[in-house]
Structure formats: structure tokens, C-alpha cells
Amino acid sequence: MKRNLIFSVVLLAALFASAGQVFARAAQDGAASQSSAPASVPMKGKITLSTTTSTQDSGLLDFLLPVFTRETGWEVDVVAVGTGAALNMGRGGDADVLLVHAKADEIKFVEDGFGVRRYDVMYNDFLVVGPDLRAISHNDNVTQTFRTIASGNLPFVSRGDNSGTHTMERNLWASIGVEPGSFSNYNSVGQGMGATLQMASEMGAYTLTDRATWLTLTKDRRINLPAVCEKAPDLLNYYGVIAVNPARHPHVNAEGAQAFVDWMLKDSTQRLIGQYGVTEFGDALFTPNAGAN
């Protein structure tokens, strides 16, 4: 029987943002000392960044953005939503620049004239986590893992928000010919990654997550969900940065957006991305990938 899910989304979002800030704060002094830019430049204005919740819940933005502002003079208003919603903000001209992770949708966004160009920035990976390893042993076969969840009617929590993670999940179900709603313990919650992970932990359910958010919340002891399926070659999670096209939306801050794109791709920023998480987790939460452009 499907469960009636009622959660305080505002409270959860505040908790997850706080968790990310704790880990980011520990790394910010290192970021500041390693930057070769001047101590500050004159403030130029603000840009609106629409991005996926994983970059915020993991603390990455709290780590990077103060350095960006100090080096460029652009302050950043962050709107953290699912990738689908972030792309829709770009289509409507409600953001200046996007940092998202659904490559096929990003390419179409640019092809449709809404973005200037898509650039690879970094990647991490997805994994399936769950309540324990009794029903499904630890493995690296994601299609078999999804088959076992569906055939056993095991509880599964989906973000259900048209995010990059949700897109990956839908593709995985489609690859094995399963309609998610066909088993009764499938729960679509329409929330970000942090809230979805906490729901899965409270329900004793499985879910698909990006590694960075999972590690951050696990270390903060907000969830208890061991890795069930990981390191599968088809679970890589690529992030792209796109400036919204000023030819489509003349009111966007094209100068600030391009400054953000350029800064994310520069060597010093790529090194910062590769360092984030090493102190806290023993390994980076994201792998820089601008060299693929």
C-alpha cells in the first residue's frame, strides 16, 4: 500500500543547507589561501544561479561562491531546485546561469536557443542506497538491483521532481521495462535530494542518490542508508554550466553569467573542486572535468 507522505519541507531544506554549510566552512580557509587572485575586487552586481540541490546540499556552493565573489566582484543569488526546474527557469529568463546535471536535456536546452553553450564542469556518481544489505547484497549491477526492488516490491523513494537524479532513475526503470508505479511500495515525493534521503532513511526504503549529498548527510548522521549498488559504469553523474542566452532574454545579466562560466572552467577553480571533501571524507566529492570541453 502506498504511504501517505507528509513532511515539513521548509524545515528539511533548512537542515540540509545547514549541514552543507558545516562541511563547506571547514574548507573555505584552504580555498582562500590557495587562490592567487587579489584579496578583493570592486563589487559589480549580482547574478542568479539556478542549480540542482546536490551542489547546495553537499556544501560545494558554500565552498566555491565566496571565492568567486572575491575574485570577480559578482555576488550570487542561488536557487537550488531539480535540474528540470532549473532548466525551466532558464527557458523563462528567470536565471542568468545554470549549473545542472542532465546532459541530454542540457544539450537540447542549448539547441533550442535558450543557452549560449554547455560546458562540462565536473562529475561524481550515482548510487543506490537502502536500509540494509540483507534483501540486496552490495553490488555494482544497477539494472539487477532495480529488478530486485521491483520484483520484490521493496520500498523505494523517488525524488519525483524532474531533476537530473530523477531523470537517471526513470532511464534505469525504462532500461529494464518496468513502470515505477506498477509496484505499490514505490513512493514519488517531489523533493530535493537531501529531503528524499531523509525520507528513505525514516521509511527504511531504497533510493537513488548522488554520492556527494549522501556522504554529507551520512557524515552528519542525518541518515542511515548504506550503499547497496555503486561503482557501476552507467552511474556517472556529469554536471554542466550554461549561460542563459541574452539573445532570447535580453534582460539577463550576460556579463555576470559569462564571468561565472569562465571562472568555473579556469584551472584554479577546477583544482578547488577536486579538493572539496578530501579533508572531511578522505576523497573528493566531485571530479573536475573541464578538460573534456
C-alpha positions in Angstrom: 0.0 0.0 0.0 1.3 3.4 -0.9 2.2 5.5 2.1 0.7 9.0 2.6 3.9 11.1 2.9 3.5 14.4 4.8 6.8 16.2 5.6 7.8 19.7 6.6 9.8 20.6 3.5 10.9 24.0 4.8 12.4 22.5 7.9 14.2 19.7 6.0 15.6 22.2 3.5 17.0 24.4 6.3 18.5 21.4 8.0 20.3 20.2 4.8 21.5 23.6 3.9 23.0 23.9 7.4 24.7 20.5 7.0 26.3 21.5 3.8 27.5 24.8 5.3 29.2 23.0 8.1 31.4 21.0 5.8 32.0 23.9 3.4 33.1 26.1 6.2 35.9 23.7 7.2 37.3 24.0 3.7 36.9 27.7 3.0 40.1 28.8 4.7 42.0 26.5 2.4 40.3 27.8 -0.6 41.0 31.4 0.3 44.7 30.7 1.0 45.1 28.8 -2.3 43.6 31.5 -4.5 46.1 33.6 -6.3 43.6 36.4 -7.1 43.7 39.8 -5.3 42.1 39.9 -1.9 39.0 41.6 -3.4 37.8 43.4 -6.4 35.1 46.1 -6.6 31.6 44.7 -6.4 29.9 44.7 -9.9 26.4 43.4 -9.0 24.5 40.1 -8.7 23.8 37.1 -10.8 21.1 34.5 -10.3 22.4 30.9 -10.4 19.8 28.2 -10.9 21.3 24.8 -9.9 20.5 21.3 -8.7 20.0 20.7 -5.0 23.1 18.4 -4.8 25.5 21.3 -5.3 23.9 23.0 -2.3 23.2 20.1 -0.1 26.8 18.8 -0.5 28.2 22.2 0.6 30.0 22.7 -2.6 28.5 26.1 -3.4 29.2 27.4 0.1 32.8 26.4 -0.6 33.2 27.9 -4.0 31.0 31.0 -4.2 32.8 33.2 -1.7 36.0 32.7 -3.7 34.1 33.5 -6.9 32.7 36.8 -5.5 36.1 37.8 -4.1 37.9 37.2 -7.3 35.3 38.6 -9.8 33.1 41.1 -7.9 29.9 39.3 -8.7 27.6 38.2 -5.9 25.4 35.1 -6.5 21.8 34.5 -5.6 21.3 30.7 -5.6 18.1 29.0 -6.5 18.6 25.3 -5.7 15.9 23.1 -7.4 15.8 20.0 -9.5 17.6 20.2 -12.9 14.2 20.2 -14.7 13.0 23.2 -12.8 16.4 24.9 -13.2 16.2 24.5 -17.0 12.7 25.8 -16.9 14.0 28.9 -15.1 16.5 29.4 -17.9 13.8 29.0 -20.5 11.8 31.7 -18.8 14.7 34.0 -18.3 14.4 33.7 -14.6 18.1 32.9 -14.1 21.3 34.2 -15.6 23.3 30.9 -15.5 22.7 27.3 -14.8 24.8 24.5 -13.1 22.9 21.3 -13.7 23.3 17.5 -14.3 21.1 16.1 -17.1 23.4 16.2 -20.1 20.8 15.3 -22.8 18.4 17.9 -21.5 21.1 20.5 -21.3 22.2 19.9 -24.9 18.5 20.3 -26.0 18.3 23.5 -24.0 21.2 25.0 -25.9 19.9 23.6 -29.3 16.5 25.2 -28.7 18.3 28.6 -28.3 17.9 29.1 -24.6 21.5 28.7 -23.6 24.7 30.1 -25.1 26.8 26.9 -24.8 27.1 23.9 -22.5 30.4 23.2 -20.8 31.5 20.2 -18.8 32.5 21.2 -15.3 32.7 18.1 -13.0 31.2 14.8 -12.3 30.5 12.4 -9.4 28.4 9.3 -9.5 25.0 8.0 -8.5 24.5 5.0 -6.2 21.6 3.1 -4.8 21.3 3.2 -1.0 19.0 1.3 1.2 18.0 0.2 4.8 20.4 -2.8 5.0 22.2 -5.4 2.8 20.0 -8.4 3.6 17.5 -8.1 0.8 20.1 -6.9 -1.7 23.8 -7.6 -1.2 26.4 -4.9 -2.0 27.0 -5.0 -5.8 27.9 -3.0 -8.9 25.0 -4.1 -11.1 22.4 -1.4 -11.1 19.9 -3.0 -13.6 19.8 -6.1 -11.4 19.4 -4.0 -8.3 16.4 -2.2 -9.8 14.9 -5.5 -11.0 15.2 -6.9 -7.4 13.5 -3.8 -6.0 10.6 -4.0 -8.4 10.1 -7.8 -8.3 10.3 -7.9 -4.5 8.0 -4.8 -4.1 10.7 -3.3 -1.9 10.1 0.2 -0.6 11.6 2.8 -2.9 11.6 6.6 -2.6 11.9 8.6 -5.8 12.6 12.3 -5.9 9.8 12.7 -8.5 10.9 16.2 -9.3 12.2 16.0 -12.9 15.7 16.6 -11.6 18.8 15.1 -13.1 18.7 12.3 -10.5 15.0 11.6 -11.2 15.8 11.5 -15.0 18.5 8.9 -14.3 16.1 6.9 -12.2 13.4 6.9 -14.9 16.0 5.8 -17.5 17.1 2.9 -15.3 13.5 1.7 -14.9 12.9 2.1 -18.6 16.0 0.0 -19.4 14.5 -3.0 -17.6 11.0 -2.4 -18.9 9.5 -1.6 -15.5 6.9 1.2 -14.9 7.7 2.5 -11.4 4.1 2.9 -10.4 3.5 -0.7 -11.1 4.6 -1.8 -7.7 2.9 -0.5 -4.6 5.9 0.4 -2.5 7.1 3.0 -4.9 6.8 6.5 -3.5 7.3 9.6 -5.6 7.8 12.6 -3.2 8.6 15.6 -5.4 11.5 16.7 -3.2 15.2 17.5 -3.4 18.0 15.1 -2.7 18.5 15.8 0.9 14.8 15.6 1.8 14.4 12.4 -0.3 17.3 10.7 1.5 15.9 11.5 4.9 12.5 10.2 3.9 14.1 7.0 2.7 16.0 6.6 5.9 12.9 7.1 8.0 10.9 4.7 5.9 13.6 2.0 5.6 13.5 2.4 1.8 15.8 2.4 -1.1 16.6 5.4 -3.3 18.9 6.6 -6.0 21.3 9.4 -4.9 24.3 11.4 -5.9 27.3 10.4 -3.8 28.2 13.9 -2.6 24.8 14.6 -0.9 24.7 11.0 0.5 28.2 11.3 2.0 27.5 14.7 3.5 24.3 13.7 5.2 25.7 10.3 6.3 28.7 12.1 8.0 26.3 14.5 9.7 24.3 11.4 10.9 21.1 12.6 9.4 20.6 9.4 7.6 21.5 5.7 8.0 21.5 4.2 4.5 24.4 2.0 3.5 25.5 1.8 -0.2 23.8 -1.1 -1.9 24.9 -0.6 -5.5 27.8 1.6 -6.6 30.7 2.0 -9.0 28.6 0.9 -11.9 29.9 2.4 -15.2 26.4 3.6 -16.1 26.0 5.6 -12.9 28.4 8.5 -13.7 26.8 11.9 -13.0 28.0 14.8 -15.2 27.5 18.5 -14.4 27.4 21.2 -17.0 27.4 25.0 -16.8 25.3 27.1 -19.2 24.9 30.9 -19.6 21.3 31.8 -20.5 21.1 33.2 -24.0 20.7 37.0 -23.9 19.5 36.9 -27.5 16.4 35.1 -26.1 16.2 37.0 -22.9 17.9 40.5 -23.2 17.3 41.3 -19.6 19.6 38.6 -18.2 23.0 39.5 -16.7 25.1 38.2 -19.6 28.3 39.7 -18.3 28.0 38.2 -14.9 26.8 34.8 -16.3 29.8 34.6 -18.6 32.1 35.5 -15.7 30.7 32.6 -13.7 31.1 30.2 -16.7 34.7 31.3 -17.2 35.5 31.1 -13.5 34.1 27.6 -13.2 36.3 26.4 -16.1 39.6 28.0 -15.0 42.4 25.8 -13.7 42.4 27.2 -10.2 38.7 26.6 -9.8 39.0 23.1 -11.2 41.6 22.4 -8.5 39.3 23.7 -5.8 36.6 21.4 -7.0 39.0 18.5 -6.9 39.9 19.3 -3.3 36.4 19.7 -1.9 35.7 16.9 0.5 39.2 15.4 0.8 39.7 16.6 4.4 36.3 15.5 5.6 35.8 12.3 3.7 39.3 11.3 2.5 38.3 11.7 -1.1 36.9 14.5 -3.3 33.1 14.7 -3.6 33.4 15.9 -7.3 35.9 15.2 -10.0 36.8 18.3 -12.1 36.1 17.7 -15.8 36.5 21.0 -17.7 39.3 19.3 -19.7 36.6 17.4 -21.6 35.5 20.6 -23.4 
